[in-house]
């Protein structure tokens, strides 16, 4: 029987995180998909990587330096643009290799953040909404269960969307148990944006049938939602992780999310009055939040 592969840097980081959470070696091994002995060796410091025997590197140091110069010339280029220029310089390679070399250089592929375009009617609705919430107390904001989604991909191009039926399944099987755990018998207010799945009539009926109050929310307004900052925290923690499989990506996301402290959440809720004031000061235009 051949030897199993060495633990990746992502797996090692996840092992350390889960161990700090008090998970057993068996639970950790099941979570990341490796043997219990591999977990034990890593935690005891006895895990030593074997001599690499994979395929020879397909680019030279000179070629890599050329790519770095191409990247630094314009950091807003796509992988396709980089590959084309690299090929023109004499290095024939695949898009995947370009991606790996860019990662090795410490760069990360990003989609430039674009603030939502707001027409006059939407800006006025944002301003009206913020004015109505201007005098809300922290106690009131603490009753709000904020929601949002974020995309984590192994590669670009996945544009899958959530429809009303699947969204209601998420609410039923994940939101409700979490809300009961957090709020107990106390009432809470649920927040979501105006995505089609959220504003569908069947979704509105679902909330009515369950007796849940929904916080009115202005269109194209991600900036007042504090959970946007939580996604940023998670993605910053994942910045140095390089998962090779979907299971590794899921485990890394879960570990990063679990590391968020209650204090961080409290600080974000405490920022809501300032965020509301920022919307008012901007007269409904997008804010820095």
C-alpha positions in Angstrom: 0.0 0.0 0.0 1.4 3.4 -0.9 2.0 6.2 1.6 -0.7 8.7 2.2 -0.1 12.3 1.2 1.4 14.8 3.7 -0.9 17.1 5.5 -1.4 20.4 3.7 -0.8 23.8 5.3 -4.6 24.3 5.4 -5.2 21.0 7.1 -2.5 21.7 9.7 -4.0 25.1 10.5 -7.5 23.6 10.8 -6.1 20.9 13.2 -4.6 23.5 15.4 -7.8 25.5 15.4 -10.1 22.5 16.2 -7.7 21.3 18.9 -8.0 24.7 20.6 -11.8 24.3 20.5 -11.4 21.1 22.5 -12.1 18.6 19.7 -10.8 15.1 20.0 -8.3 13.7 17.6 -10.9 11.4 16.2 -13.3 14.3 15.6 -10.6 16.3 14.0 -9.6 13.5 11.6 -13.2 13.0 10.6 -13.7 16.7 10.0 -10.7 17.2 7.6 -10.6 13.7 6.1 -7.3 12.3 7.2 -6.1 9.5 9.5 -6.2 9.9 13.3 -2.5 9.1 13.4 -1.7 12.0 11.0 -3.5 14.3 13.5 -1.5 12.8 16.4 1.8 13.2 14.6 1.1 16.8 13.8 0.0 17.7 17.3 3.1 16.0 18.8 5.4 17.7 16.4 6.5 14.4 14.8 5.0 15.2 11.4 7.8 15.5 8.9 7.1 15.9 5.2 8.7 13.5 2.7 11.0 14.4 -0.1 8.9 15.7 -2.9 8.5 13.4 -5.9 5.9 15.1 -8.0 6.1 16.5 -11.5 9.0 18.9 -12.3 8.2 22.6 -12.1 7.2 23.8 -15.5 8.5 27.4 -15.3 12.0 28.8 -14.5 13.0 31.4 -12.0 13.6 33.8 -14.9 10.1 33.2 -16.3 8.6 33.7 -12.8 10.4 37.1 -12.5 9.0 38.1 -15.9 5.5 37.3 -14.7 6.0 39.3 -11.5 7.0 42.4 -13.7 3.8 41.8 -15.7 1.7 41.7 -12.6 3.3 44.7 -11.0 2.8 46.8 -14.2 -1.0 46.6 -13.7 -2.6 44.7 -10.8 -6.1 45.0 -12.2 -5.4 42.5 -15.1 -7.3 39.2 -15.4 -5.6 35.8 -15.4 -6.3 35.7 -19.1 -4.5 38.9 -19.6 -1.5 37.8 -17.6 -1.3 34.5 -19.4 -1.4 36.2 -22.8 1.5 38.6 -21.9 3.5 35.8 -20.3 3.1 33.7 -23.4 4.2 36.6 -25.6 7.3 36.9 -23.5 8.2 33.3 -24.4 6.6 31.3 -21.5 3.9 28.9 -22.8 1.8 27.7 -19.9 -1.8 27.1 -18.7 -4.1 29.5 -16.9 -4.0 27.3 -13.8 -0.2 27.7 -13.7 -0.5 31.5 -13.9 -2.9 31.3 -11.0 -0.5 29.2 -8.9 2.5 31.5 -9.6 0.5 34.6 -8.7 -0.5 33.0 -5.5 3.1 32.0 -4.7 4.1 35.7 -5.2 1.7 36.7 -2.4 -1.0 38.2 -4.6 -4.6 37.2 -4.4 -7.2 37.2 -7.2 -9.9 39.7 -6.3 -13.0 41.2 -7.9 -12.8 45.0 -7.4 -15.4 46.1 -4.9 -18.0 48.3 -6.6 -20.5 50.2 -4.5 -24.1 49.7 -5.6 -25.4 52.3 -8.0 -28.3 54.2 -6.3 -30.9 56.3 -8.1 -32.5 59.3 -6.5 -35.6 57.2 -5.3 -33.4 54.6 -3.7 -31.2 57.2 -2.0 -34.3 58.9 -0.6 -35.6 55.6 0.7 -32.2 55.0 2.4 -32.3 58.4 4.0 -35.9 57.9 5.2 -35.1 54.5 6.6 -32.0 55.8 8.4 -34.0 58.7 9.9 -36.6 56.3 11.2 -33.9 54.2 12.9 -31.9 57.2 14.1 -33.0 56.9 17.7 -32.9 53.1 18.0 -31.1 52.0 21.1 -28.5 49.2 21.3 -31.1 47.1 23.1 -33.3 47.4 20.0 -30.5 46.6 17.6 -29.5 43.6 19.7 -32.9 42.0 19.0 -32.1 42.0 15.3 -30.9 38.7 13.7 -28.9 39.9 10.8 -28.4 37.7 7.7 -26.4 37.7 4.6 -24.6 35.4 2.2 -21.1 35.2 0.8 -19.5 33.1 -1.9 -16.4 31.0 -1.3 -15.1 29.2 -4.5 -12.3 26.9 -5.5 -12.2 28.8 -8.8 -14.0 31.7 -10.5 -17.1 31.3 -12.6 -19.7 29.8 -10.2 -22.7 32.0 -10.4 -25.3 29.7 -8.7 -28.3 31.5 -7.1 -30.6 30.6 -4.3 -34.3 30.4 -5.2 -37.3 31.0 -2.9 -37.8 27.3 -2.1 -34.2 26.6 -1.2 -34.1 29.9 0.9 -37.1 28.8 2.9 -35.4 25.4 3.5 -32.4 27.3 4.9 -34.6 29.4 7.1 -36.5 26.3 8.4 -33.5 24.1 9.1 -30.8 26.6 10.0 -32.1 30.0 10.9 -34.9 28.9 13.2 -32.7 26.6 15.4 -30.1 29.3 15.7 -32.7 31.9 16.6 -34.2 29.7 19.3 -30.7 29.1 20.7 -29.8 32.8 20.7 -33.2 34.4 21.7 -34.9 31.6 23.7 -38.5 32.6 24.3 -37.9 36.3 23.5 -39.1 37.8 20.3 -36.5 38.8 17.7 -36.5 40.7 14.4 -35.1 39.1 11.3 -33.2 41.1 8.7 -32.5 40.3 5.1 -32.0 42.3 1.9 -34.4 42.5 -1.0 -32.9 39.6 -3.1 -35.6 37.9 -5.2 -35.6 34.8 -3.0 -36.1 37.0 0.1 -38.8 39.2 -1.4 -40.9 36.4 -2.9 -44.5 36.2 -1.8 -44.0 32.6 -0.6 -41.1 33.7 1.6 -43.2 36.5 3.0 -45.9 34.0 3.8 -43.3 31.7 5.5 -42.4 34.5 7.9 -46.1 35.3 8.5 -46.9 31.7 9.2 -44.0 31.5 11.7 -44.9 34.8 13.4 -41.6 36.4 12.7 -41.2 40.1 12.3 -39.0 41.2 9.4 -37.0 44.4 9.5 -37.7 46.7 6.5 -34.5 47.2 4.6 -33.7 49.6 1.7 -32.7 48.3 -1.7 -29.0 48.1 -2.7 -27.9 48.7 0.9 -25.3 46.2 2.1 -23.3 48.9 4.0 -25.5 49.2 7.1 -25.5 45.4 7.6 -22.8 44.5 10.2 -22.6 40.9 9.0 -20.8 42.2 5.9 -17.8 42.9 8.3 -18.0 39.4 9.6 -17.5 38.0 6.1 -14.5 40.3 5.8 -13.0 38.9 9.0 -13.5 35.3 7.8 -11.9 36.0 4.4 -8.9 37.7 6.0 -8.4 34.7 8.1 -8.6 32.5 5.0 -6.2 34.8 3.0 -3.1 32.6 3.7 -5.0 29.3 3.4 -4.7 27.4 0.1 -7.3 24.6 0.2 -6.8 21.9 -2.5 -10.3 20.3 -2.2 -13.8 21.4 -1.5 -13.8 19.6 1.9 -10.6 21.5 2.9 -12.3 24.8 1.9 -15.4 24.0 3.9 -13.4 23.0 7.0 -11.3 26.1 6.7 -14.4 28.3 6.5 -16.0 26.6 9.5 -12.8 27.0 11.5 -12.5 30.7 10.6 -16.1 31.3 11.4 -15.9 29.5 14.8 -12.9 31.6 15.8 -15.1 34.8 15.7 -15.6 35.9 19.3 -18.8 37.2 20.9 -16.9 40.4 21.6 -16.4 41.0 17.9 -20.1 40.6 17.3 -21.0 42.9 20.1 -18.7 45.6 18.7 -20.4 45.3 15.3 -23.8 45.7 16.8 -22.6 48.7 18.9 -21.5 50.3 15.6 -25.1 50.5 14.2 -26.0 54.0 15.6 -22.8 55.3 13.9 -23.6 53.5 10.7 -27.1 55.0 10.7 -25.7 58.5 11.3 -23.3 57.9 8.4 -26.2 57.2 6.0 -27.9 60.4 7.1 -24.8 62.4 6.8 -24.2 61.0 3.2 -27.8 61.9 2.4 -28.6 58.3 1.4 -25.4 57.8 -0.7 -23.2 54.7 0.1 -21.0 55.0 3.2 -17.6 53.7 4.2 -19.3 50.8 6.2 
